[in-house]
């Protein structure tokens, strides 16, 4: 399994062309932020997965239901300065809002798409509200935290263009853990307009939460505290940020895994279409 050292020293061209679209100073700040957030996740006892198709490895491991599993998928394609960085912030926010003593921050596989079997249908929405709002804060807070902690002023991206929510009232069903009942919910495939409308409203409320009192400062303090622990346990010396930022990414070859993170060969994926997959940025730049 790859480490953060591998991710920042062996990356290839990314869809958003970060090496040429960002300044050297911005790239240096980005590498330092990646190192700091990696420290934080390891400080909480998690193992960030830096393989390009890390989400597939994460799901395969999580489906085994091992309560001791501490892997966290943070890499979705080759992009370091926007997508890897954004995903690391996203996962750190999940850690802040979740239970870091448990796998996946205490969220069982299949949730938030189910409720305990003894929860009546009339209370499904209330039961799912904390899961949905936690995801909204972890998604909407990406740019806010990136800007406040590292002065990141460019677009950050995560695995998707919107949070993963369970809105009651649709017809989508997924497998849920034993003892839980699957909830018929609104999803992006069957009800895209409803899903995005509900999701954007929820994320706007989450942005308001960060503006209240000391909420943003408290979140950052918790990330910094975890990073201080992880920094003392680094498995090896991390590469100098400026050296990494000056190193041009390697050109992708036809038989390489595709940079979009699909785990298919480039020639059979984005290379065949003559384009690269993009995900919408968390802010406008």
N, C-alpha and C positions, 0 to 999 in steps of 0.2 A: 504494500500500500504506500502511495506517495505521501510525502510530507510537505510542509510549507516551503522548505528549502527547494524541493523539486519543482513545486508550482511556480515559484518566482524566477528560477534560473533556467528552466527548460521549456518555457512557454513558446507557442507559435503565434503567427498572425491571428488576430481576433477579428470578428465581424465589424466591430466599431472602430478599428484602426487606432487604438489608444496611443500607440507609440508615436504616431505622427500627429494626432489631434490634441494631445496634451503636451504641456511644456515640461522641460526637465524637472523644474521645481515641483510641479504637480505630480509627476511620476514618483519622485523621491518621497513626497508626502504620502502617496498611495502605498508604497512598499512599507514604509514605517507603520502605517495604519494596519496593514495586513499582519505584520509581525505582532503588533500590540493586541489585536483581536484574537489571533491564534493563541497568544499567551493567556488571554482571558478564558477561552474555551477549555484549554488544558488546565488552567487554574481551577476551574469548576469540576475537573475530572473527566472531561469529554475528549474524544479523539477525532479531530476534524479529518474528513475524508477528502483528499485533494486529487484523487483520480478524476479525469475529465468526465467520466460517466459515474461519478460518485453517488448520484441519486439512485441509480439502479442497484449498486452494491448495498446502499443503505436499506432499500426496500426488501431486498433479498434477505438481509440479515434480520430486519425487523419482523418479517413474516414468520420467522422461527419462534417468535415470542419469548426470547431470552431476556429476562428482566435485568440481567447484568450488562447487557450490551450498551456501550457508551459511544458508539460511532455517531458522527454528525456530518451529513452531506453539505459541503459548502462550495463545491466547484461544479459549475454547469457550463462546460465549454472552456475555451482558451482564455477568455478575457480576464485580466488580472485587476486592472485599475477601476473598472466599473462593476463588473458582474461578480467576481470573486470577493472584492471588497464589500459590495452591497450585500452579498449573501452572508458574509461573516458578521456584519452589523446586525442583519436580520436574526441570525441564530443567537447572537449575544443578547438581543432583546428578548427572545423566547426564554433564554436562561434566566434573565432578570425577572420575568413575569411568571416563570414556572417553578417546578420543584427540581433543583439541580442534584438532589440526592438520588434521582431515579432516571432511568433511560428515557430519552426523548422528552425530557423536562416534565415527566409525569403523565404524558398524554399517551394512552394506549393506542396500539395500531388499530386503524379503522375509525378512530375518533378524529374530528367531531361529527361523524356521520351516524352516530348511534347514541342511545340512552340506556341506562340500566333498565332491565326488563320490568322492574316494579314502578317505573316512572309513568304515570298515565299520559295518554296522548295530549291532553290539555295542558300539560306542564313541560312538553318537549322543548318549546321555544325558550322558556325560562332556564331550563337546564343547560341548553347550548349557548346561552348568551355569554357566559364567562369565556368559553373557548373561542367564540367568534370575536369578542372584543380583544382578547389577548392576541389573536392573530392580526387583528387590525392595527393594534399598537406596534406589533413587531414589523408590520409592513410599512405603515405610515411614518414610523419613527426612523426609518433608514436614513433618509437625507438629513433630518433634523439632528440626529446623533452624529452623523458623519461630518456635518458642518460645524457643530459645536465642539466636538472632540478633536478633529484633525484639520479644520478649516477647508474641508472638501467642498469645492464650489462647482463641481461638474456632476453630470447625471450618474447616479448609482443604480444598479439593476439587481434584481434577485432572480429566482428561478422562473417566476411568472410575471405577468403584467398586472396582477391583482392578487389580493390575499386568497387563501383557501378557506372558504366558509361553508357552514351548513345552514342554509335558510329553509325552514320548514315550509312545505306547501307545494313541492314539485312532485316529480315521479322518478327521480334518480335514486338508486339503491346501491350500496356497496357492502362488502363483508365487514362485520364488526366483531369485537372480542366475545368470547363466551360469557353469557350472563347479560349481554346487551341486546337491544332490539334495534334493527336498522330503521333509520328515519327516512321517509320519502321526502327528498329535498330538491331545491332548485339548484341546477348546476349550469355551467357555462355552455354545455353542448345543447341541452334541450331548451333552456330558457336564458339565452345570453343577455337579452335586454333587461330582464328582471334581475338577473344575477349581478350584472355590472351596476345597475342603478342602486340596488341594495348595498352592494359592496362599497361603492364610492361614498354613499351617505355614512356608512359605518366608519370608513377611514377618515372622513372629515371630522367625525366626533372624536376619533382617536387623536387626530392632530390637536384638537382642542384640549384633550387631556394633558398633552405634553406642555401646553402653555399655562396650565394651572399651577400656581405656587412654585414649589421646588421640585416638581416631578421630573423634569428633564435633568436637573443637576443631580438628583438622587440616582437616577438610572445610570448616568455617567460615572458617578462615584462607585457604584457597585461593579461596573465593568472594569474600572481602574483597579479596584481592590483585587478582583480575580486575576487581572493581568499581572499584578505584582507577584502573586503566588506562582503563576505559570512561568513568569520570566526566570524565576530561580530554578525551574525544573526543565529548562530548554534541553532537548536531547542532543543538540550540537550547536556550534556557533552559527548564528544566522548570517547570511551574506550582507555585505554593506549595501545600504539602500541606494546610495548614489551609483555604485557600480552596477547594480541590477537595473536601475532606471536608465542608464546609458547603453545597456545591451539591447540591441535590436532583436525582436522575436524571430525565430526561425521560420522560413517559408514552409507552408504546409505542402506535403507530397501527396500524390494520388492515393497511395495505399495507407496513409495515416488515418487514425480515427478522426472522424469529422469534428471540426472545431465547434459545431453547434451543440455537442454533447450527446448526440444520439447513439453513440457507440458503434455506428456503422462506418464503413470506410468512406473517406471524403469523396472518392470517385463515384460512389454509389448513392451519395446523399447530396449535400449542398453543391459539390463539384459537378454533379450531373445536371443540376438545375442552373448552374452558372451564377448562383447567388449564395448568400449566407443568411442564416436565420437571425433575426433581430428580436429582442424583447424590449418593450417600451421602457423608457427611463423613469426613475422615481421622481426626478425633477426635470425641468424643461431644457436644461442646457445640452 
